[in-house]
Amino acid sequence: MAKRSSAKEAKGRSGPRAPAGKKPLMVIIDEDLIKAAKIAAIEDGTKVSGTVEGLLRDWLAKRKPRA
């Protein structure tokens, strides 16, 4: 008799895999802001994650390092 796999085992990982060199980051943000960002990303043909990554890179580049 074959072993039945559970629904969790059969489904495997949920969500998209991160590309090589990238990791997921969970942030808590106002749900209306998330909705607006997703709509804008769709309209612009881009992804929210790419926009956030660019904004973080710009912020870090402009930030004065602590002595």
N, C-alpha and C positions, 0 to 999 in steps of 0.2 A: 504494500500500500504506500503510495507516494505521500510525502509530507506536504500539507497545505501551507502556503505562506500566508502570513497575516496581510491585511490591507496595507499596513504601513511598510512591510517588506516589499510587497509587490509594487507599490507606488514609488518607493525609493526617495530620493531627495526631492524636496519641494522647491520651487522657484528656479530661476535661471542660474547657471554656473557663472562665477566671476571669471573674466578673461585672465590669462596669465599675468602675474604681476599686480593684480588688483584684488581687493578684499571688500566685503560688504561693510557698511557702516550704518548703524541704526541711530537715528536722531529723532527727537520728539519735537514736532512742529505743528502749528495750528492747522487743522484739517482744511479750512478754507484756503489757506496759502498753498497747501499741497495740491488741492483741486485746481486752483488757478495756474500753478506751475505746470501741472500735467497737460492742461488745455493749451497753454502757451507753447509747450514743447511739441505737442502734436501739430499745432498751427505752423510752427517754425520748422517742422520736419527734423527735430532733434530729440535728445533724451534729457530728462531732468538730471540724471547722474552726471552727464557730460558737462552740463551747465554748472552744476554745483562744484564739480572738480575744477573747472576753470576759475570760478569765483574764489575758491579756496586758494588756488595757486596765486592769483592776483593779490589777494589779501596777505598771504605769507610773504610775497615778494616786496610788498610795500611796507610791511611791518618792521619797525625798528627792533633789532635784536637786543635782548637784555644783556647788560654788561656783567 
